[in-house]
Amino acid sequence: MQLKRLGHVAICVQDIKTAANFYQNLGMELVWQDSDWAYLKAGDDGLALLGPGYSQARSHFGFVFSDRTEIETAYQQLQQQGAEITPIHEHRDGTASFYGRDPDGNAFEYLYEPIKKGDT
């Protein structure tokens, strides 16, 4: 299993627009915004903002994979180890992920993020 990087931290916010504006004013670039979540980046590092209506996950940190087979392999390995994980979910922005919990209950996400032109 080959992790690309620790890709993002996700936090819960009360108002997506207000929070996105705040982090943009700190110098982050808005990549995606919807009514229930937003994603901002600072270089390769991401910040996901999860609104009160977002039901897929709560606060967590995300590990990024650039190869789809790697996330599927990681999923199978964690499943065999008896880890608490969700099914792989296809996201509306072209990524795919699953969520899990470490032995202390901390939430994490394994995220497949396709390589885009110029990212090599």
C-alpha positions as CSV (number, residue, x, y, z in Angstrom):
1,M,0.0,0.0,0.0
2,Q,1.6,3.3,-1.2
3,L,0.3,6.5,0.3
4,K,0.9,9.6,-1.7
5,R,0.6,12.0,1.2
6,L,-1.5,13.2,4.1
7,G,-3.8,15.3,1.9
8,H,-6.4,17.1,4.0
9,V,-8.0,17.9,7.3
10,A,-11.8,18.1,7.4
11,I,-13.5,20.3,10.0
12,C,-17.2,21.0,10.8
13,V,-18.4,24.5,10.3
14,Q,-21.8,26.2,10.8
15,D,-21.8,28.2,7.5
16,I,-20.0,27.0,4.4
17,K,-19.9,30.4,2.7
18,T,-18.6,32.3,5.7
19,A,-16.0,29.7,6.5
20,A,-14.8,29.4,2.9
21,N,-14.4,33.2,2.7
22,F,-12.5,33.2,6.0
23,Y,-10.0,30.6,4.8
24,Q,-9.7,32.3,1.4
25,N,-8.8,35.5,3.2
26,L,-6.0,33.5,4.9
27,G,-4.6,32.7,1.5
28,M,-6.2,29.4,0.6
29,E,-7.5,28.7,-2.9
30,L,-11.2,27.7,-3.2
31,V,-11.3,24.5,-5.3
32,W,-14.9,23.4,-4.8
33,Q,-17.9,24.8,-3.0
34,D,-21.4,23.4,-2.7
35,S,-24.2,24.0,-0.3
36,D,-23.0,21.4,2.3
37,W,-19.2,21.3,1.8
38,A,-16.2,23.2,0.4
39,Y,-12.7,22.2,-0.4
40,L,-9.7,24.7,-0.2
41,K,-6.0,24.1,-0.9
42,A,-2.8,25.7,0.1
43,G,-0.2,24.2,-2.2
44,D,-0.8,20.4,-2.0
45,D,-2.5,20.6,1.4
46,G,-6.3,20.6,1.6
47,L,-8.9,21.8,4.0
48,A,-12.4,20.4,3.7
49,L,-15.3,22.3,5.3
50,L,-18.3,20.2,6.3
51,G,-21.6,21.9,6.9
52,P,-24.3,20.9,9.4
53,G,-26.2,19.1,6.6
54,Y,-23.2,17.1,5.3
55,S,-24.0,13.4,6.1
56,Q,-21.0,11.5,4.6
57,A,-18.5,12.2,7.3
58,R,-17.6,14.4,10.3
59,S,-14.2,15.8,11.3
60,H,-11.3,13.6,10.0
61,F,-8.0,13.6,8.2
62,G,-7.5,12.2,4.8
63,F,-4.7,10.2,3.2
64,V,-4.3,10.5,-0.6
65,F,-3.7,7.8,-3.2
66,S,-3.0,8.6,-6.9
67,D,-3.6,5.0,-8.0
68,R,-7.2,3.6,-7.8
69,T,-5.9,0.0,-7.3
70,E,-4.0,1.2,-4.2
71,I,-7.1,2.4,-2.5
72,E,-8.9,-0.8,-3.3
73,T,-5.9,-2.8,-2.0
74,A,-5.9,-0.7,1.2
75,Y,-9.6,-1.3,1.6
76,Q,-9.3,-5.0,1.3
77,Q,-6.3,-5.1,3.8
78,L,-8.2,-3.0,6.4
79,Q,-11.3,-5.1,5.9
80,Q,-9.3,-8.3,6.5
81,Q,-7.8,-6.8,9.7
82,G,-11.3,-6.1,11.0
83,A,-10.9,-2.3,10.9
84,E,-14.1,-0.2,11.1
85,I,-14.5,1.1,7.6
86,T,-17.3,2.3,5.3
87,P,-17.8,1.1,1.7
88,I,-15.9,2.9,-1.1
89,H,-17.9,5.9,-2.2
90,E,-17.7,7.6,-5.6
91,H,-17.7,11.4,-5.1
92,R,-19.2,14.0,-7.4
93,D,-15.8,15.6,-8.1
94,G,-14.3,12.5,-9.6
95,T,-12.5,11.2,-6.5
96,A,-13.4,8.1,-4.5
97,S,-12.9,7.3,-0.9
98,F,-13.8,5.3,2.2
99,Y,-13.8,6.3,5.9
100,G,-12.6,4.5,8.9
101,R,-11.6,4.8,12.5
102,D,-8.2,4.1,14.2
103,P,-8.0,2.1,17.4
104,D,-8.6,5.3,19.4
105,G,-11.7,6.2,17.4
106,N,-10.1,9.0,15.3
107,A,-11.7,9.2,11.9
108,F,-9.7,9.0,8.7
109,E,-10.4,8.9,5.0
110,Y,-8.5,7.1,2.3
111,L,-9.0,9.1,-0.8
112,Y,-8.3,8.3,-4.5
113,E,-7.4,11.5,-6.2
114,P,-6.6,11.1,-9.9
115,I,-3.4,12.7,-11.2
116,K,-4.3,15.8,-13.2
117,K,-2.2,17.1,-16.1
118,G,0.7,19.1,-14.6
119,D,0.7,17.3,-11.3
120,T,3.5,14.8,-12.1
